[in-house]
Amino acid sequence: MNRVRCAIYTRKSSEEGLEQGFNSLDAQREACSAYILSQAGQGWEQVPDLYDDGGLSGGTLERPALQRLLADVASGRIDIIVVYKVDRLTRSLLDFARLVEAFDRSNVSFVSITQSFNTTTSMGRLTLNMLLSFAQFEREVTAERIRDKIAASKAKGMWMGGTPPLGYRPDGRTLAIVEDHADLVRDIHRRYLELRNVRLVAERLQRDGIRTPVRTILKTGKTFGGCNFSKGQLYAMLRNPIYVGDIVHRDNTYAGQHPPILDRHDWTKVQQLLADNLQGVRTHTSPTHSLLAGRIVDERGEPLIASHATKGKQRYRYYVSRDVHYRTSSNTALRIPAKEIEGLVATQLADLFGDPIALLTRAGIAVTPELMGEIDHRAQTVALAIRAPRP
């Protein structure tokens, strides 16, 4: 008979009565021990370690004994977790779903002795799946509420958190100008209008010893900056409509509540110049990078190979199956225009990053306003960069 290692977890929200010789934690443990003993015929054995959290709320997972239990689960020291009631483990359905996911990764079952909840049985798994379905529903409803709140707030021109662009600092639900940094932003835009080339701007800034200012993330206290401006940073700065007082949410632009750093007329000239330069690059050069080579496959799972054909002075790129590349006969030969498939992938990625709430929900990560404040602006920046035309 296989040995089944059982750990008992107990919790009490208040400290009242914990000083007694036989308290609530002892009562929970005694009942769980009796249940484990009743399953001795199935090989169940209680581990000697005690996992007791006294005077701690079930609304958080940051409990010493629970964290120690999770560490032992991850290290493979436990087969079954036994509790008196489910709410002793957690009062949050979302936290319960996260705990079950952690248990499943380590093939650990879960038993609540007073609620006939036992994931070692088929009925227990059915009950668990129902609870997890409700947890997923709650995640999606919460995500929708936060998504709607962010959309409504941005439509009013509010700043919804995250690291502000260079030249600004957070000021409640808006942004305030940091004059020293704002002067640098204006200088970079003037240089671009003069030089008309991002690479030259980066080189001149480096020659003049101008580096990215050192800034501090208020929430964590970490610093960043102090390095040379990259072309990517400069492109992002030159394209950012926040500098003319706008707030962007997905494909919509709204008048922001924050003051602009740049004159809109000059910023519009920068956008036109960026577009003209890009068109010039597209006219005189041919793209040589096949970003999806080896990353997309045919119906047999074989990676497609980058290829091209030339007609007159025009070069056409394709992703082809091995049968086409090596000129072998096959009914599954495949040839896909590279521009079309790359555009489709870029659009899908941009849509995914353009809605970070949906991205987090798909990943099973609980969406909170604080988390959205950290990632929303960054995700929108990535989405804009992906949607930007490429040479």
Secondary structure, DSSP 8 states (H G I E B T S, - for coil): ---EEEEEEEEESS-TTTTSSS-HHHHHHHHHHHHHHHTGGGTEEE-S--EEEES--TT-S--HHHHHHHHHHHTT--SEEEESSHHHH-S-HHHHHHHHHHHHHTT-EEEETTTTEETTSHHHHHHHHHHHHHHHHHHHHHHHHHHHHHHHHHHTT----SS--TTEEEETTEEEE-HHHHHHHHHHHHHHHHH--HHHHHHHHHHTT-----EE-TTT--EE--S---HHHHHHHHH-GGGGTEEEETTEEEE-SS--SS-HHHHHHHHHHHHHHHHHHHHH------TTTTTSB-TTS-B-EEEEEEETTEEEEEEE-HHHHTT---TT--EEEHHHHHHHHHHHHHHHHH-HHHHHHHTT----HHHHHHHHHHHHHHHHHHHS---
